[in-house]
Amino acid sequence: MDRSGAVVPLEDRINYCFTRSLAGSKLPSDSREMQDIVAYLSFISRGVPNGSHVNGESMPTLPKMTGDTVRGSKLFVDNCARCHGNNGGGMGPIPALWGPKSFSVGASMARLERAASFIRHNMPFDHPGSLNFQQAFDIAAFVTNKSRPDSPGKETDWPAGGAPSDVPYDTKGHKAFRPPKVLPRTTNAAAAIVTAPVSVLRPK
């Protein structure tokens, strides 16, 4: 995993989802909850050869474009607010896009290009694919510019350098791209840090 600079176990990858995408706390690797998640992933992976790819995996990389937050604001109202709310706080099971309950600054969705790719291919939920590349980038610029929870330990990401240009926080050899206002974690900050294992493939 490039961001960690190491080969990571599945349990760590799951915990990155909890700590970064959900801005929550990590699960102990030997907990019943973690064992259940790993068992489920193993179950749905039956018959898939190691190292192969599956349909719908990941998000395609988009061409390099810039986004406009003013245009994005209007597009958000017209296409996104009906589910995520005008204040981006989410509605019912629909997740928040900014604010204290949203994904953290260390989540992939906090990056302009990753957010634009997700929007372009999956949103709006009731009419996916209806937004063009520029509209997706404009909405992504508007959303990623908003405040969101901190991601403790984020400064150690990409330990060998080489962070993508749109990472919104400082890392080795990289200055933050359009950093949003970062909100303090409401939970134990230490529980949000997943320490990458020492690996034979980790840069020295």
Helices and strands as residue ranges (DSSP letters): H 10-16, I 17-21, H 32-44, H 69-79, H 81-84, G 108-110, H 112-122, H 133-144, E 148-149, G 154-156, E 182-183, G 189-192
